[in-house]
Amino acid sequence: MNEVAHLFWRWNDFGLYDRNRALALYQTHNLQVQEYFSSRPEKLLTINVADTDSYKALCGFIGREPRREVFEKLNASQ
């Protein structure tokens, strides 16, 4: 994880167990991605896989016919 953080965000000390720092990294990255695609929103799909319509939204985005109604739950503890 430290190597990934250093590669993508040039952090020498990621602070793997620092929740606030990890959350800030995550939020900053998401904002940067949204900004990068702001002039071409049709190239970025943002979904919550827990939403019932997210599977069909993904299929439409990549130009595929849905094979089911929702995402399959694999490796779930529920």
mmCIF file of the N, C-alpha and C atoms, coordinates in Angstrom:
data_MODEL
# 
_entry.id   MODEL 
# 
loop_
_atom_site.group_PDB 
_atom_site.id 
_atom_site.type_symbol 
_atom_site.label_atom_id 
_atom_site.label_alt_id 
_atom_site.label_comp_id 
_atom_site.label_asym_id 
_atom_site.label_entity_id 
_atom_site.label_seq_id 
_atom_site.pdbx_PDB_ins_code 
_atom_site.Cartn_x 
_atom_site.Cartn_y 
_atom_site.Cartn_z 
_atom_site.occupancy 
_atom_site.B_iso_or_equiv 
_atom_site.pdbx_formal_charge 
_atom_site.auth_seq_id 
_atom_site.auth_comp_id 
_atom_site.auth_asym_id 
_atom_site.auth_atom_id 
_atom_site.pdbx_PDB_model_num 
ATOM 1   N N  . MET A 1 1  ? 0.824   -1.190  0.000   1.00 0.00 ? 1  MET A N  1 
ATOM 2   C CA . MET A 1 1  ? 0.000   0.000   0.000   1.00 0.00 ? 1  MET A CA 1 
ATOM 3   C C  . MET A 1 1  ? 0.869   1.255   0.000   1.00 0.00 ? 1  MET A C  1 
ATOM 4   N N  . ASN A 1 2  ? 1.939   1.214   0.773   1.00 0.00 ? 2  ASN A N  1 
ATOM 5   C CA . ASN A 1 2  ? 2.839   2.365   0.801   1.00 0.00 ? 2  ASN A CA 1 
ATOM 6   C C  . ASN A 1 2  ? 3.420   2.654   -0.579  1.00 0.00 ? 2  ASN A C  1 
ATOM 7   N N  . GLU A 1 3  ? 3.769   1.592   -1.324  1.00 0.00 ? 3  GLU A N  1 
ATOM 8   C CA . GLU A 1 3  ? 4.324   1.770   -2.656  1.00 0.00 ? 3  GLU A CA 1 
ATOM 9   C C  . GLU A 1 3  ? 3.307   2.392   -3.607  1.00 0.00 ? 3  GLU A C  1 
ATOM 10  N N  . VAL A 1 4  ? 2.058   1.968   -3.509  1.00 0.00 ? 4  VAL A N  1 
ATOM 11  C CA . VAL A 1 4  ? 1.002   2.534   -4.345  1.00 0.00 ? 4  VAL A CA 1 
ATOM 12  C C  . VAL A 1 4  ? 0.812   4.011   -4.025  1.00 0.00 ? 4  VAL A C  1 
ATOM 13  N N  . ALA A 1 5  ? 0.751   4.337   -2.756  1.00 0.00 ? 5  ALA A N  1 
ATOM 14  C CA . ALA A 1 5  ? 0.584   5.736   -2.346  1.00 0.00 ? 5  ALA A CA 1 
ATOM 15  C C  . ALA A 1 5  ? 1.750   6.586   -2.829  1.00 0.00 ? 5  ALA A C  1 
ATOM 16  N N  . HIS A 1 6  ? 2.940   6.051   -2.746  1.00 0.00 ? 6  HIS A N  1 
ATOM 17  C CA . HIS A 1 6  ? 4.113   6.802   -3.212  1.00 0.00 ? 6  HIS A CA 1 
ATOM 18  C C  . HIS A 1 6  ? 4.055   6.987   -4.732  1.00 0.00 ? 6  HIS A C  1 
ATOM 19  N N  . LEU A 1 7  ? 3.668   5.933   -5.451  1.00 0.00 ? 7  LEU A N  1 
ATOM 20  C CA . LEU A 1 7  ? 3.609   5.996   -6.911  1.00 0.00 ? 7  LEU A CA 1 
ATOM 21  C C  . LEU A 1 7  ? 2.563   6.986   -7.392  1.00 0.00 ? 7  LEU A C  1 
ATOM 22  N N  . PHE A 1 8  ? 1.361   6.915   -6.836  1.00 0.00 ? 8  PHE A N  1 
ATOM 23  C CA . PHE A 1 8  ? 0.272   7.753   -7.333  1.00 0.00 ? 8  PHE A CA 1 
ATOM 24  C C  . PHE A 1 8  ? 0.234   9.148   -6.725  1.00 0.00 ? 8  PHE A C  1 
ATOM 25  N N  . TRP A 1 9  ? 0.591   9.273   -5.460  1.00 0.00 ? 9  TRP A N  1 
ATOM 26  C CA . TRP A 1 9  ? 0.460   10.564  -4.798  1.00 0.00 ? 9  TRP A CA 1 
ATOM 27  C C  . TRP A 1 9  ? 1.776   11.125  -4.297  1.00 0.00 ? 9  TRP A C  1 
ATOM 28  N N  . ARG A 1 10 ? 2.881   10.423  -4.595  1.00 0.00 ? 10 ARG A N  1 
ATOM 29  C CA . ARG A 1 10 ? 4.228   10.856  -4.234  1.00 0.00 ? 10 ARG A CA 1 
ATOM 30  C C  . ARG A 1 10 ? 4.367   11.075  -2.721  1.00 0.00 ? 10 ARG A C  1 
ATOM 31  N N  . TRP A 1 11 ? 3.726   10.203  -1.964  1.00 0.00 ? 11 TRP A N  1 
ATOM 32  C CA . TRP A 1 11 ? 3.848   10.265  -0.510  1.00 0.00 ? 11 TRP A CA 1 
ATOM 33  C C  . TRP A 1 11 ? 4.937   9.307   -0.085  1.00 0.00 ? 11 TRP A C  1 
ATOM 34  N N  . ASN A 1 12 ? 5.870   9.786   0.703   1.00 0.00 ? 12 ASN A N  1 
ATOM 35  C CA . ASN A 1 12 ? 6.916   8.920   1.218   1.00 0.00 ? 12 ASN A CA 1 
ATOM 36  C C  . ASN A 1 12 ? 6.450   8.144   2.441   1.00 0.00 ? 12 ASN A C  1 
ATOM 37  N N  . ASP A 1 13 ? 5.508   8.707   3.175   1.00 0.00 ? 13 ASP A N  1 
ATOM 38  C CA . ASP A 1 13 ? 4.987   8.056   4.373   1.00 0.00 ? 13 ASP A CA 1 
ATOM 39  C C  . ASP A 1 13 ? 3.471   8.091   4.303   1.00 0.00 ? 13 ASP A C  1 
ATOM 40  N N  . PHE A 1 14 ? 2.876   7.029   3.787   1.00 0.00 ? 14 PHE A N  1 
ATOM 41  C CA . PHE A 1 14 ? 1.440   7.012   3.582   1.00 0.00 ? 14 PHE A CA 1 
ATOM 42  C C  . PHE A 1 14 ? 0.665   7.032   4.884   1.00 0.00 ? 14 PHE A C  1 
ATOM 43  N N  . GLY A 1 15 ? 1.198   6.441   5.915   1.00 0.00 ? 15 GLY A N  1 
ATOM 44  C CA . GLY A 1 15 ? 0.443   6.362   7.153   1.00 0.00 ? 15 GLY A CA 1 
ATOM 45  C C  . GLY A 1 15 ? -0.704  5.388   6.975   1.00 0.00 ? 15 GLY A C  1 
ATOM 46  N N  . LEU A 1 16 ? -0.365  4.148   6.680   1.00 0.00 ? 16 LEU A N  1 
ATOM 47  C CA . LEU A 1 16 ? -1.334  3.133   6.313   1.00 0.00 ? 16 LEU A CA 1 
ATOM 48  C C  . LEU A 1 16 ? -2.503  3.035   7.282   1.00 0.00 ? 16 LEU A C  1 
ATOM 49  N N  . TYR A 1 17 ? -2.264  3.294   8.543   1.00 0.00 ? 17 TYR A N  1 
ATOM 50  C CA . TYR A 1 17 ? -3.323  3.144   9.535   1.00 0.00 ? 17 TYR A CA 1 
ATOM 51  C C  . TYR A 1 17 ? -3.882  4.492   10.006  1.00 0.00 ? 17 TYR A C  1 
ATOM 52  N N  . ASP A 1 18 ? -3.578  5.545   9.287   1.00 0.00 ? 18 ASP A N  1 
ATOM 53  C CA . ASP A 1 18 ? -4.096  6.865   9.610   1.00 0.00 ? 18 ASP A CA 1 
ATOM 54  C C  . ASP A 1 18 ? -5.384  7.078   8.817   1.00 0.00 ? 18 ASP A C  1 
ATOM 55  N N  . ARG A 1 19 ? -6.520  6.851   9.450   1.00 0.00 ? 19 ARG A N  1 
ATOM 56  C CA . ARG A 1 19 ? -7.815  6.907   8.764   1.00 0.00 ? 19 ARG A CA 1 
ATOM 57  C C  . ARG A 1 19 ? -8.064  8.270   8.119   1.00 0.00 ? 19 ARG A C  1 
ATOM 58  N N  . ASN A 1 20 ? -7.788  9.338   8.825   1.00 0.00 ? 20 ASN A N  1 
ATOM 59  C CA . ASN A 1 20 ? -8.053  10.683  8.298   1.00 0.00 ? 20 ASN A CA 1 
ATOM 60  C C  . ASN A 1 20 ? -7.207  10.974  7.068   1.00 0.00 ? 20 ASN A C  1 
ATOM 61  N N  . ARG A 1 21 ? -5.969  10.545  7.109   1.00 0.00 ? 21 ARG A N  1 
ATOM 62  C CA . ARG A 1 21 ? -5.081  10.781  5.969   1.00 0.00 ? 21 ARG A CA 1 
ATOM 63  C C  . ARG A 1 21 ? -5.528  9.953   4.759   1.00 0.00 ? 21 ARG A C  1 
ATOM 64  N N  . ALA A 1 22 ? -5.903  8.701   4.995   1.00 0.00 ? 22 ALA A N  1 
ATOM 65  C CA . ALA A 1 22 ? -6.375  7.845   3.909   1.00 0.00 ? 22 ALA A CA 1 
ATOM 66  C C  . ALA A 1 22 ? -7.675  8.390   3.311   1.00 0.00 ? 22 ALA A C  1 
ATOM 67  N N  . LEU A 1 23 ? -8.577  8.860   4.151   1.00 0.00 ? 23 LEU A N  1 
ATOM 68  C CA . LEU A 1 23 ? -9.833  9.432   3.684   1.00 0.00 ? 23 LEU A CA 1 
ATOM 69  C C  . LEU A 1 23 ? -9.588  10.695  2.863   1.00 0.00 ? 23 LEU A C  1 
ATOM 70  N N  . ALA A 1 24 ? -8.684  11.534  3.314   1.00 0.00 ? 24 ALA A N  1 
ATOM 71  C CA . ALA A 1 24 ? -8.346  12.748  2.569   1.00 0.00 ? 24 ALA A CA 1 
ATOM 72  C C  . ALA A 1 24 ? -7.764  12.398  1.201   1.00 0.00 ? 24 ALA A C  1 
ATOM 73  N N  . LEU A 1 25 ? -6.918  11.387  1.147   1.00 0.00 ? 25 LEU A N  1 
ATOM 74  C CA . LEU A 1 25 ? -6.351  10.925  -0.121  1.00 0.00 ? 25 LEU A CA 1 
ATOM 75  C C  . LEU A 1 25 ? -7.446  10.463  -1.064  1.00 0.00 ? 25 LEU A C  1 
ATOM 76  N N  . TYR A 1 26 ? -8.353  9.666   -0.546  1.00 0.00 ? 26 TYR A N  1 
ATOM 77  C CA . TYR A 1 26 ? -9.466  9.134   -1.331  1.00 0.00 ? 26 TYR A CA 1 
ATOM 78  C C  . TYR A 1 26 ? -10.331 10.264  -1.889  1.00 0.00 ? 26 TYR A C  1 
ATOM 79  N N  . GLN A 1 27 ? -10.698 11.208  -1.045  1.00 0.00 ? 27 GLN A N  1 
ATOM 80  C CA . GLN A 1 27 ? -11.548 12.315  -1.474  1.00 0.00 ? 27 GLN A CA 1 
ATOM 81  C C  . GLN A 1 27 ? -10.840 13.208  -2.489  1.00 0.00 ? 27 GLN A C  1 
ATOM 82  N N  . THR A 1 28 ? -9.575  13.473  -2.279  1.00 0.00 ? 28 THR A N  1 
ATOM 83  C CA . THR A 1 28 ? -8.806  14.284  -3.215  1.00 0.00 ? 28 THR A CA 1 
ATOM 84  C C  . THR A 1 28 ? -8.716  13.598  -4.571  1.00 0.00 ? 28 THR A C  1 
ATOM 85  N N  . HIS A 1 29 ? -8.453  12.307  -4.553  1.00 0.00 ? 29 HIS A N  1 
ATOM 86  C CA . HIS A 1 29 ? -8.364  11.558  -5.808  1.00 0.00 ? 29 HIS A CA 1 
ATOM 87  C C  . HIS A 1 29 ? -9.693  11.614  -6.557  1.00 0.00 ? 29 HIS A C  1 
ATOM 88  N N  . ASN A 1 30 ? -10.809 11.407  -5.863  1.00 0.00 ? 30 ASN A N  1 
ATOM 89  C CA . ASN A 1 30 ? -12.117 11.461  -6.514  1.00 0.00 ? 30 ASN A CA 1 
ATOM 90  C C  . ASN A 1 30 ? -12.378 12.827  -7.139  1.00 0.00 ? 30 ASN A C  1 
ATOM 91  N N  . LEU A 1 31 ? -12.029 13.883  -6.440  1.00 0.00 ? 31 LEU A N  1 
ATOM 92  C CA . LEU A 1 31 ? -12.203 15.232  -6.988  1.00 0.00 ? 31 LEU A CA 1 
ATOM 93  C C  . LEU A 1 31 ? -11.339 15.446  -8.224  1.00 0.00 ? 31 LEU A C  1 
ATOM 94  N N  . GLN A 1 32 ? -10.121 14.938  -8.203  1.00 0.00 ? 32 GLN A N  1 
ATOM 95  C CA . GLN A 1 32 ? -9.225  15.073  -9.352  1.00 0.00 ? 32 GLN A CA 1 
ATOM 96  C C  . GLN A 1 32 ? -9.760  14.316  -10.565 1.00 0.00 ? 32 GLN A C  1 
ATOM 97  N N  . VAL A 1 33 ? -10.317 13.149  -10.337 1.00 0.00 ? 33 VAL A N  1 
ATOM 98  C CA . VAL A 1 33 ? -10.901 12.376  -11.436 1.00 0.00 ? 33 VAL A CA 1 
ATOM 99  C C  . VAL A 1 33 ? -12.102 13.115  -12.022 1.00 0.00 ? 33 VAL A C  1 
ATOM 100 N N  . GLN A 1 34 ? -12.972 13.629  -11.170 1.00 0.00 ? 34 GLN A N  1 
ATOM 101 C CA . GLN A 1 34 ? -14.140 14.374  -11.650 1.00 0.00 ? 34 GLN A CA 1 
ATOM 102 C C  . GLN A 1 34 ? -13.719 15.606  -12.435 1.00 0.00 ? 34 GLN A C  1 
ATOM 103 N N  . GLU A 1 35 ? -12.707 16.293  -11.967 1.00 0.00 ? 35 GLU A N  1 
ATOM 104 C CA . GLU A 1 35 ? -12.202 17.481  -12.675 1.00 0.00 ? 35 GLU A CA 1 
ATOM 105 C C  . GLU A 1 35 ? -11.623 17.091  -14.031 1.00 0.00 ? 35 GLU A C  1 
ATOM 106 N N  . TYR A 1 36 ? -10.877 16.011  -14.066 1.00 0.00 ? 36 TYR A N  1 
ATOM 107 C CA . TYR A 1 36 ? -10.265 15.549  -15.311 1.00 0.00 ? 36 TYR A CA 1 
ATOM 108 C C  . TYR A 1 36 ? -11.320 15.274  -16.377 1.00 0.00 ? 36 TYR A C  1 
ATOM 109 N N  . PHE A 1 37 ? -12.443 14.694  -15.984 1.00 0.00 ? 37 PHE A N  1 
ATOM 110 C CA . PHE A 1 37 ? -13.499 14.338  -16.928 1.00 0.00 ? 37 PHE A CA 1 
ATOM 111 C C  . PHE A 1 37 ? -14.595 15.400  -17.041 1.00 0.00 ? 37 PHE A C  1 
ATOM 112 N N  . SER A 1 38 ? -14.429 16.543  -16.417 1.00 0.00 ? 38 SER A N  1 
ATOM 113 C CA . SER A 1 38 ? -15.494 17.548  -16.385 1.00 0.00 ? 38 SER A CA 1 
ATOM 114 C C  . SER A 1 38 ? -15.897 18.050  -17.777 1.00 0.00 ? 38 SER A C  1 
ATOM 115 N N  . SER A 1 39 ? -14.974 18.075  -18.710 1.00 0.00 ? 39 SER A N  1 
ATOM 116 C CA . SER A 1 39 ? -15.303 18.553  -20.055 1.00 0.00 ? 39 SER A CA 1 
ATOM 117 C C  . SER A 1 39 ? -15.849 17.441  -20.948 1.00 0.00 ? 39 SER A C  1 
ATOM 118 N N  . ARG A 1 40 ? -15.843 16.210  -20.467 1.00 0.00 ? 40 ARG A N  1 
ATOM 119 C CA . ARG A 1 40 ? -16.390 15.085  -21.228 1.00 0.00 ? 40 ARG A CA 1 
ATOM 120 C C  . ARG A 1 40 ? -17.046 14.064  -20.286 1.00 0.00 ? 40 ARG A C  1 
ATOM 121 N N  . PRO A 1 41 ? -18.153 14.460  -19.690 1.00 0.00 ? 41 PRO A N  1 
ATOM 122 C CA . PRO A 1 41 ? -18.821 13.624  -18.688 1.00 0.00 ? 41 PRO A CA 1 
ATOM 123 C C  . PRO A 1 41 ? -19.300 12.280  -19.236 1.00 0.00 ? 41 PRO A C  1 
ATOM 124 N N  . GLU A 1 42 ? -19.466 12.175  -20.548 1.00 0.00 ? 42 GLU A N  1 
ATOM 125 C CA . GLU A 1 42 ? -19.910 10.908  -21.129 1.00 0.00 ? 42 GLU A CA 1 
ATOM 126 C C  . GLU A 1 42 ? -18.825 9.819   -21.057 1.00 0.00 ? 42 GLU A C  1 
ATOM 127 N N  . LYS A 1 43 ? -17.618 10.211  -20.673 1.00 0.00 ? 43 LYS A N  1 
ATOM 128 C CA . LYS A 1 43 ? -16.504 9.262   -20.562 1.00 0.00 ? 43 LYS A CA 1 
ATOM 129 C C  . LYS A 1 43 ? -16.302 8.743   -19.145 1.00 0.00 ? 43 LYS A C  1 
ATOM 130 N N  . LEU A 1 44 ? -17.087 9.237   -18.190 1.00 0.00 ? 44 LEU A N  1 
ATOM 131 C CA . LEU A 1 44 ? -16.934 8.823   -16.793 1.00 0.00 ? 44 LEU A CA 1 
ATOM 132 C C  . LEU A 1 44 ? -18.280 8.374   -16.256 1.00 0.00 ? 44 LEU A C  1 
ATOM 133 N N  . LEU A 1 45 ? -18.294 7.184   -15.677 1.00 0.00 ? 45 LEU A N  1 
ATOM 134 C CA . LEU A 1 45 ? -19.491 6.678   -15.026 1.00 0.00 ? 45 LEU A CA 1 
ATOM 135 C C  . LEU A 1 45 ? -19.205 6.561   -13.541 1.00 0.00 ? 45 LEU A C  1 
ATOM 136 N N  . THR A 1 46 ? -20.059 7.149   -12.744 1.00 0.00 ? 46 THR A N  1 
ATOM 137 C CA . THR A 1 46 ? -19.954 7.054   -11.291 1.00 0.00 ? 46 THR A CA 1 
ATOM 138 C C  . THR A 1 46 ? -21.209 6.356   -10.796 1.00 0.00 ? 46 THR A C  1 
ATOM 139 N N  . ILE A 1 47 ? -21.017 5.222   -10.119 1.00 0.00 ? 47 ILE A N  1 
ATOM 140 C CA . ILE A 1 47 ? -22.159 4.458   -9.622  1.00 0.00 ? 47 ILE A CA 1 
ATOM 141 C C  . ILE A 1 47 ? -21.888 3.988   -8.196  1.00 0.00 ? 47 ILE A C  1 
ATOM 142 N N  . ASN A 1 48 ? -22.962 3.659   -7.520  1.00 0.00 ? 48 ASN A N  1 
ATOM 143 C CA . ASN A 1 48 ? -22.901 2.982   -6.234  1.00 0.00 ? 48 ASN A CA 1 
ATOM 144 C C  . ASN A 1 48 ? -23.390 1.562   -6.506  1.00 0.00 ? 48 ASN A C  1 
ATOM 145 N N  . VAL A 1 49 ? -22.512 0.584   -6.414  1.00 0.00 ? 49 VAL A N  1 
ATOM 146 C CA . VAL A 1 49 ? -22.887 -0.775  -6.795  1.00 0.00 ? 49 VAL A CA 1 
ATOM 147 C C  . VAL A 1 49 ? -24.000 -1.345  -5.927  1.00 0.00 ? 49 VAL A C  1 
ATOM 148 N N  . ALA A 1 50 ? -24.314 -0.729  -4.809  1.00 0.00 ? 50 ALA A N  1 
ATOM 149 C CA . ALA A 1 50 ? -25.412 -1.180  -3.966  1.00 0.00 ? 50 ALA A CA 1 
ATOM 150 C C  . ALA A 1 50 ? -26.767 -0.732  -4.507  1.00 0.00 ? 50 ALA A C  1 
ATOM 151 N N  . ASP A 1 51 ? -26.789 0.268   -5.378  1.00 0.00 ? 51 ASP A N  1 
ATOM 152 C CA . ASP A 1 51 ? -28.044 0.737   -5.967  1.00 0.00 ? 51 ASP A CA 1 
ATOM 153 C C  . ASP A 1 51 ? -28.562 -0.284  -6.977  1.00 0.00 ? 51 ASP A C  1 
ATOM 154 N N  . THR A 1 52 ? -29.849 -0.509  -6.993  1.00 0.00 ? 52 THR A N  1 
ATOM 155 C CA . THR A 1 52 ? -30.414 -1.545  -7.852  1.00 0.00 ? 52 THR A CA 1 
ATOM 156 C C  . THR A 1 52 ? -30.266 -1.249  -9.341  1.00 0.00 ? 52 THR A C  1 
ATOM 157 N N  . ASP A 1 53 ? -30.167 0.000   -9.729  1.00 0.00 ? 53 ASP A N  1 
ATOM 158 C CA . ASP A 1 53 ? -30.039 0.333   -11.149 1.00 0.00 ? 53 ASP A CA 1 
ATOM 159 C C  . ASP A 1 53 ? -28.594 0.470   -11.613 1.00 0.00 ? 53 ASP A C  1 
ATOM 160 N N  . SER A 1 54 ? -27.629 0.270   -10.730 1.00 0.00 ? 54 SER A N  1 
ATOM 161 C CA . SER A 1 54 ? -26.226 0.500   -11.092 1.00 0.00 ? 54 SER A CA 1 
ATOM 162 C C  . SER A 1 54 ? -25.694 -0.515  -12.103 1.00 0.00 ? 54 SER A C  1 
ATOM 163 N N  . TYR A 1 55 ? -26.141 -1.763  -12.029 1.00 0.00 ? 55 TYR A N  1 
ATOM 164 C CA . TYR A 1 55 ? -25.673 -2.778  -12.982 1.00 0.00 ? 55 TYR A CA 1 
ATOM 165 C C  . TYR A 1 55 ? -26.097 -2.412  -14.405 1.00 0.00 ? 55 TYR A C  1 
ATOM 166 N N  . LYS A 1 56 ? -27.361 -2.030  -14.556 1.00 0.00 ? 56 LYS A N  1 
ATOM 167 C CA . LYS A 1 56 ? -27.853 -1.655  -15.883 1.00 0.00 ? 56 LYS A CA 1 
ATOM 168 C C  . LYS A 1 56 ? -27.183 -0.375  -16.379 1.00 0.00 ? 56 LYS A C  1 
ATOM 169 N N  . ALA A 1 57 ? -26.890 0.540   -15.473 1.00 0.00 ? 57 ALA A N  1 
ATOM 170 C CA . ALA A 1 57 ? -26.183 1.763   -15.853 1.00 0.00 ? 57 ALA A CA 1 
ATOM 171 C C  . ALA A 1 57 ? -24.787 1.425   -16.391 1.00 0.00 ? 57 ALA A C  1 
ATOM 172 N N  . LEU A 1 58 ? -24.108 0.490   -15.735 1.00 0.00 ? 58 LEU A N  1 
ATOM 173 C CA . LEU A 1 58 ? -22.787 0.073   -16.202 1.00 0.00 ? 58 LEU A CA 1 
ATOM 174 C C  . LEU A 1 58 ? -22.879 -0.591  -17.568 1.00 0.00 ? 58 LEU A C  1 
ATOM 175 N N  . CYS A 1 59 ? -23.839 -1.470  -17.735 1.00 0.00 ? 59 CYS A N  1 
ATOM 176 C CA . CYS A 1 59 ? -24.008 -2.137  -19.029 1.00 0.00 ? 59 CYS A CA 1 
ATOM 177 C C  . CYS A 1 59 ? -24.262 -1.120  -20.143 1.00 0.00 ? 59 CYS A C  1 
ATOM 178 N N  . GLY A 1 60 ? -25.128 -0.159  -19.886 1.00 0.00 ? 60 GLY A N  1 
ATOM 179 C CA . GLY A 1 60 ? -25.384 0.878   -20.876 1.00 0.00 ? 60 GLY A CA 1 
ATOM 180 C C  . GLY A 1 60 ? -24.141 1.694   -21.190 1.00 0.00 ? 60 GLY A C  1 
ATOM 181 N N  . PHE A 1 61 ? -23.358 1.980   -20.174 1.00 0.00 ? 61 PHE A N  1 
ATOM 182 C CA . PHE A 1 61 ? -22.146 2.785   -20.340 1.00 0.00 ? 61 PHE A CA 1 
ATOM 183 C C  . PHE A 1 61 ? -21.133 2.078   -21.234 1.00 0.00 ? 61 PHE A C  1 
ATOM 184 N N  . ILE A 1 62 ? -21.012 0.762   -21.088 1.00 0.00 ? 62 ILE A N  1 
ATOM 185 C CA . ILE A 1 62 ? -20.022 0.027   -21.888 1.00 0.00 ? 62 ILE A CA 1 
ATOM 186 C C  . ILE A 1 62 ? -20.633 -0.604  -23.145 1.00 0.00 ? 62 ILE A C  1 
ATOM 187 N N  . GLY A 1 63 ? -21.919 -0.336  -23.379 1.00 0.00 ? 63 GLY A N  1 
ATOM 188 C CA . GLY A 1 63 ? -22.561 -0.800  -24.595 1.00 0.00 ? 63 GLY A CA 1 
ATOM 189 C C  . GLY A 1 63 ? -22.861 -2.290  -24.624 1.00 0.00 ? 63 GLY A C  1 
ATOM 190 N N  . ARG A 1 64 ? -23.217 -2.847  -23.491 1.00 0.00 ? 64 ARG A N  1 
ATOM 191 C CA . ARG A 1 64 ? -23.545 -4.271  -23.401 1.00 0.00 ? 64 ARG A CA 1 
ATOM 192 C C  . ARG A 1 64 ? -24.973 -4.453  -22.909 1.00 0.00 ? 64 ARG A C  1 
ATOM 193 N N  . GLU A 1 65 ? -25.584 -5.527  -23.334 1.00 0.00 ? 65 GLU A N  1 
ATOM 194 C CA . GLU A 1 65 ? -26.907 -5.877  -22.846 1.00 0.00 ? 65 GLU A CA 1 
ATOM 195 C C  . GLU A 1 65 ? -26.779 -6.485  -21.452 1.00 0.00 ? 65 GLU A C  1 
ATOM 196 N N  . PRO A 1 66 ? -27.620 -6.083  -20.521 1.00 0.00 ? 66 PRO A N  1 
ATOM 197 C CA . PRO A 1 66 ? -27.565 -6.672  -19.175 1.00 0.00 ? 66 PRO A CA 1 
ATOM 198 C C  . PRO A 1 66 ? -27.914 -8.163  -19.213 1.00 0.00 ? 66 PRO A C  1 
ATOM 199 N N  . ARG A 1 67 ? -27.207 -8.949  -18.426 1.00 0.00 ? 67 ARG A N  1 
ATOM 200 C CA . ARG A 1 67 ? -27.486 -10.386 -18.311 1.00 0.00 ? 67 ARG A CA 1 
ATOM 201 C C  . ARG A 1 67 ? -28.320 -10.700 -17.071 1.00 0.00 ? 67 ARG A C  1 
ATOM 202 N N  . ARG A 1 68 ? -28.500 -9.704  -16.242 1.00 0.00 ? 68 ARG A N  1 
ATOM 203 C CA . ARG A 1 68 ? -29.272 -9.879  -15.007 1.00 0.00 ? 68 ARG A CA 1 
ATOM 204 C C  . ARG A 1 68 ? -29.851 -8.527  -14.637 1.00 0.00 ? 68 ARG A C  1 
ATOM 205 N N  . GLU A 1 69 ? -30.536 -8.464  -13.545 1.00 0.00 ? 69 GLU A N  1 
ATOM 206 C CA . GLU A 1 69 ? -31.175 -7.221  -13.104 1.00 0.00 ? 69 GLU A CA 1 
ATOM 207 C C  . GLU A 1 69 ? -30.240 -6.352  -12.255 1.00 0.00 ? 69 GLU A C  1 
ATOM 208 N N  . VAL A 1 70 ? -29.456 -6.994  -11.400 1.00 0.00 ? 70 VAL A N  1 
ATOM 209 C CA . VAL A 1 70 ? -28.570 -6.267  -10.477 1.00 0.00 ? 70 VAL A CA 1 
ATOM 210 C C  . VAL A 1 70 ? -27.221 -6.979  -10.414 1.00 0.00 ? 70 VAL A C  1 
ATOM 211 N N  . PHE A 1 71 ? -26.238 -6.332  -9.792  1.00 0.00 ? 71 PHE A N  1 
ATOM 212 C CA . PHE A 1 71 ? -24.946 -6.969  -9.576  1.00 0.00 ? 71 PHE A CA 1 
ATOM 213 C C  . PHE A 1 71 ? -25.129 -8.218  -8.714  1.00 0.00 ? 71 PHE A C  1 
ATOM 214 N N  . GLU A 1 72 ? -24.377 -9.253  -9.022  1.00 0.00 ? 72 GLU A N  1 
ATOM 215 C CA . GLU A 1 72 ? -24.378 -10.440 -8.171  1.00 0.00 ? 72 GLU A CA 1 
ATOM 216 C C  . GLU A 1 72 ? -23.628 -10.124 -6.885  1.00 0.00 ? 72 GLU A C  1 
ATOM 217 N N  . LYS A 1 73 ? -24.082 -10.691 -5.796  1.00 0.00 ? 73 LYS A N  1 
ATOM 218 C CA . LYS A 1 73 ? -23.354 -10.558 -4.530  1.00 0.00 ? 73 LYS A CA 1 
ATOM 219 C C  . LYS A 1 73 ? -22.446 -11.772 -4.393  1.00 0.00 ? 73 LYS A C  1 
ATOM 220 N N  . LEU A 1 74 ? -21.173 -11.543 -4.543  1.00 0.00 ? 74 LEU A N  1 
ATOM 221 C CA . LEU A 1 74 ? -20.186 -12.593 -4.396  1.00 0.00 ? 74 LEU A CA 1 
ATOM 222 C C  . LEU A 1 74 ? -19.318 -12.299 -3.192  1.00 0.00 ? 74 LEU A C  1 
ATOM 223 N N  . ASN A 1 75 ? -18.971 -13.338 -2.463  1.00 0.00 ? 75 ASN A N  1 
ATOM 224 C CA . ASN A 1 75 ? -18.101 -13.189 -1.308  1.00 0.00 ? 75 ASN A CA 1 
ATOM 225 C C  . ASN A 1 75 ? -18.689 -12.215 -0.285  1.00 0.00 ? 75 ASN A C  1 
ATOM 226 N N  . ALA A 1 76 ? -19.995 -12.288 -0.098  1.00 0.00 ? 76 ALA A N  1 
ATOM 227 C CA . ALA A 1 76 ? -20.673 -11.401 0.852   1.00 0.00 ? 76 ALA A CA 1 
ATOM 228 C C  . ALA A 1 76 ? -20.960 -12.172 2.131   1.00 0.00 ? 76 ALA A C  1 
ATOM 229 N N  . SER A 1 77 ? -20.849 -11.488 3.235   1.00 0.00 ? 77 SER A N  1 
ATOM 230 C CA . SER A 1 77 ? -21.089 -12.147 4.523   1.00 0.00 ? 77 SER A CA 1 
ATOM 231 C C  . SER A 1 77 ? -22.571 -12.145 4.896   1.00 0.00 ? 77 SER A C  1 
ATOM 232 N N  . GLN A 1 78 ? -23.400 -11.534 4.095   1.00 0.00 ? 78 GLN A N  1 
ATOM 233 C CA . GLN A 1 78 ? -24.829 -11.449 4.407   1.00 0.00 ? 78 GLN A CA 1 
ATOM 234 C C  . GLN A 1 78 ? -25.618 -12.520 3.702   1.00 0.00 ? 78 GLN A C  1 
# 
